[in-house]
């Protein structure tokens, strides 16, 4: 299984970005897809997730500003981020699970070290300047 992210970069506060994650080697419709993020020195945080049946989750910190969506035909999940804030600065990781993506339990050097997620992307850096 491969998850390949794109779309990270540097933007000013108030700006927007769209992250993309294309999955290969897994049954997209049966998987819970989503995004975690980790700022330097911080714990890994589940930002948003989506199930093919349309169920979505958003962390309180991003509600109303981030929108997750998926294109099953392209095996791609998107995270549209608007009204970005400096505190959104982090490495964003695409993740997939055959069951359900959950909040990270415990502290890990990197999100990808968390065993509770089946598959991880390599991460893409999002930097928001003030």
C-alpha positions in Angstrom: 0.0 0.0 0.0 1.2 3.5 -0.9 -0.2 6.8 0.2 1.4 9.8 -1.6 0.7 13.3 -0.4 1.0 16.5 -2.3 0.0 20.2 -1.9 2.0 21.3 1.1 3.9 24.6 1.1 4.3 28.0 2.6 1.4 30.5 2.7 0.5 33.6 4.7 -2.0 33.5 7.5 -5.5 33.8 6.1 -4.5 31.9 3.0 -5.6 28.5 1.8 -4.1 25.2 0.6 -5.4 21.9 -0.6 -3.7 18.7 0.3 -4.1 15.6 -1.8 -3.4 12.0 -1.0 -3.5 9.3 -3.7 -3.7 5.7 -2.5 -2.7 2.6 -4.3 -2.9 -1.0 -3.2 -5.9 -0.7 -1.0 -9.7 -0.9 -1.4 -10.5 2.7 -1.1 -14.2 2.3 -0.5 -13.6 0.0 2.5 -11.0 2.2 4.2 -11.2 5.1 6.6 -9.0 7.9 5.1 -7.8 10.9 6.8 -5.1 13.4 7.8 -3.0 13.7 11.0 -0.6 16.5 11.7 2.3 17.1 14.0 3.9 20.4 14.8 7.5 20.5 16.1 7.5 19.4 19.7 3.9 18.6 19.7 1.9 15.3 19.7 0.3 13.8 16.7 -3.2 15.0 16.1 -6.0 13.6 14.1 -7.2 16.5 12.0 -9.9 15.0 9.8 -11.2 11.7 8.5 -13.7 10.4 6.0 -15.4 7.1 5.3 -16.8 6.3 1.9 -20.3 6.2 3.3 -19.9 9.9 3.9 -19.1 10.1 7.6 -16.6 12.8 8.4 -14.7 13.9 11.4 -13.0 17.2 12.2 -10.9 18.2 15.1 -12.4 21.2 17.0 -9.4 23.3 16.0 -10.2 23.0 12.3 -14.0 22.9 12.2 -15.4 25.4 9.8 -12.0 26.0 8.1 -11.0 22.5 6.8 -13.0 20.3 4.4 -12.2 16.7 3.7 -13.5 15.0 0.5 -12.6 12.0 -1.6 -12.8 10.9 -5.2 -13.2 7.2 -5.3 -12.5 7.0 -9.0 -9.1 8.5 -8.5 -8.5 6.9 -5.1 -7.7 10.3 -3.8 -8.6 12.1 -0.6 -8.4 15.9 -0.3 -8.1 18.3 2.6 -9.1 21.8 1.7 -7.8 24.3 4.2 -8.9 27.9 4.4 -8.4 30.7 6.8 -5.1 29.2 7.8 -3.4 30.2 11.0 0.2 30.0 12.1 -0.8 27.3 14.6 -1.8 25.1 11.6 1.9 24.8 10.8 2.8 21.2 10.9 3.7 18.1 8.9 0.5 16.7 7.6 0.3 12.9 7.1 -2.2 11.1 5.0 -3.4 7.9 6.8 -5.6 5.0 6.0 -7.2 2.3 8.1 -9.2 -0.8 7.3 -11.4 0.0 10.3 -11.5 3.5 11.7 -8.9 6.3 12.2 -8.7 7.3 15.8 -7.0 9.9 18.0 -3.4 9.0 18.8 -3.0 7.3 22.2 0.4 8.0 23.6 3.3 10.1 22.6 5.4 9.3 19.5 8.4 11.0 17.9 6.5 10.9 14.6 2.9 10.3 13.7 4.1 7.4 11.6 5.4 5.6 14.7 1.8 5.2 16.0 0.8 1.6 15.6 -2.9 2.3 15.6 -3.0 3.2 11.9 -2.7 0.7 9.2 -1.0 2.9 6.6 0.8 6.2 6.5 2.1 8.6 3.9 5.5 10.2 4.2 4.1 13.6 5.2 3.9 17.0 3.6 5.0 20.2 5.3 2.5 23.1 5.7 4.0 26.3 7.0 1.8 29.3 7.7 3.6 32.7 8.2 2.1 35.4 10.3 
